[in-house]
């Protein structure tokens, strides 16, 4: 798995070089970047980068060929059925590219936990999250366009749902259902653009276009 992560990073560097040299469009970059994050082996990475000129990120023996098709329906990494995350008397955060399980069980006791799903890989259009939060703080950052249903039993607690500047984003087709118990705690649900989308918006705002 560690070797595959190294290969993914090398593939992302090659893809970035291609878009910087204007050999592919921004749209092609974004679609291939998603496929790279989902790729399960080296052969799949080679196929995703087909038609790109080698930049030296890969050894010569793995140079891409123009005859290899670009896959359009890659199966993502097989998700786990359940992942339990516990934070007790501490502060933690989970973010970046990771394969989200079909169900999350979150326990926070006198601590702080942030789960950032913007760069995560979803293998289902529904994610169930069961919360057990006591005297703590839980922040859930979801990609713009995701639908969040909060059915938690809350006692002496507060919940906020912020969309900031993502109202123009269309539906993503992803439903996140929250359930469980929240007591003497604070829950924040934040809808945000992906980091690369936020950077593009900032560049567009600064330079126009």
N, C-alpha and C positions, 0 to 999 in steps of 0.2 A: 504493500500500500504506500509506503514511503517513497519507493521508486516511482510509482505512478504519479504521486503529487509533484515530484521533481519534473517529470515529463509534462504534466499539465502546466506548470509554471513556464517551462521552456516553450510550450505551444502558445501560451498567452503572449510571451515576448515576441514570438514570430508573427503572431496575428497583429499585435500592436505596431510592429515595424511595417507590416503590409498596409495598414490603414494610414499610418503616417506618411508613407510613400505614395498614397492615393492609388494603390493597386486594387483596393476594395473600398466599397462605400461604408458609411457609418452603420447603415442598416445591416449589411453583410457582416460587419465586425460584431455587432451585438448578437445576431443570431448564431454565429459560429462560437462566440464566447460562451453562450449558454450551453451549446453542445459540448464544448471542451470541459465545462464543469461537470457534465453528466457522463462523460466518457468513462468506460470501465476498463479499457486496456489500450496498449500502444497502437495496435492496428486501427482502432477507432480514431485515435488522435491523428494518425497519418491521413486517414480518409477525410477528416474535417479540414485539414490543411492542404488538401490537394489543390492544384492550380496556383498555389502561391510559390514564388521564387524562394529557394532556400536562402536563409540568412545566416547560417552557421550555428543556429540554436540547437540543431540536431547533428549528430555525426553523419558523415557523408553516406554511410551505408543505409541511412534512413531517409535519404532525400525523397521528396514527394514526386509523384508522377502525375502527368496531366490526364491520364486515362482513368484515374480512380474517382468514382462518383462521390459526391458529398452526401452523407446520410441525412435524411430529413425526419426519420422517426426512431431516433436512438432510444433504447430503453434506459432510464436512469438507474443509478445504483439502487439495488434492492433495499427498500426501507425496512427498518425494524418495526415490529408491531407496537412496541412500547418503549419509551425512554423515561426514566425517573431522574429528576434533577432536584437535589436537596441543598438548601442554603440555611445554615443555622449559625447565628451569631457571627455573620461574616457578610461580605459584599462580593458578588461575582457577576460576570457577564458572559453570554454566549453569542457570538456573531460570526460573520464571515460566511464562506461557502461550506455548507454541510447538508447532508441528506436528512430531511425531517422525517421522523417516524410517523406512523399513522395515528399515534396517540401520545400525548405528553402528560406526565404526572408531575406537578410542581409543588414542592413544599418549601415554604419560607417561614422561618421562625426567628423573630428578633434580628432580621438581617435584610439585605437588599439584593434583588436579582433582576437582571435585565436580559431579555431574550430578543435578539434582533434577527428577524426572518427575511430581511430584504434581499440578501444574497443567497438564501437557502434554496435547495432543490426540493421541490414538492413532487411526490409520487402519487398524490391523490388530490382531488379538488376539495376535500373536506379534512380539516385537522381538528381533532378534539383535544382540548386542554383542560385537565382537571386541576383546580387550584386548592391548596390548603395553606392559607396565609394567616399567620398570627403575629401581631405586633411587628409587622414588617412592611416592606415596600416591594411591589412587583411592577416592572415596566415591560410592556410588550410592544415592540416596534414591528409593524406589518407593512408589506409593500403597498404602494398606492393602488387603489382599486379593489383591495381585498375587503370582504364583508366580515364584520365581527359581530357575533351574537353573544351577549353577556347574560348568562342565566345563573350566575353565582348567588349564593345566599350570603348577604352582606349584613354585618352587625357592627354598628359604631365605626363605620369605614367610609371612605370616599373613593369615587371612581370618576376619571376624566377620560374623554375620547377626543384627541386632537387630530385634525386633518391638515393643519397649516396651509400650505399653498398647493394642495394636490386635488382641488375640487374639479379641475379640468380633466383629470385622468379618468378614463373609461373603466367599466367593470373588469376585474381581472379574472373572474370565474373561480375565485378561491374563497371558501367559507371557513372561518375559524370560530369554533364554538367553545365558549368558556363555561365551565360549571365548577361546582365545589363550594368551599366555605372561605369567607374572608372576614376576619374579626380584628377590630382595632388596627386597621391597616389602610394602606393607600395603594390603589391600582391605577396605573396610567396606561392607556392604549394610544399609541401614536402611529398615525398613518403617514408614511414618508416615501419619497422617491428613493430609488436605489442610489448609492453614492455616485456612480457614473452618470446617472441621469441628473442628479443635483449639480454635478460639475458642468455638464453640458448646458443646463439652464443658466448657471452663473456666467459661463462664457458668452452665451447668447445675449444675456442682459448687459454685459459689459461691452461687448464688441458689436452687438446688433446682429441682424440677419435673421 
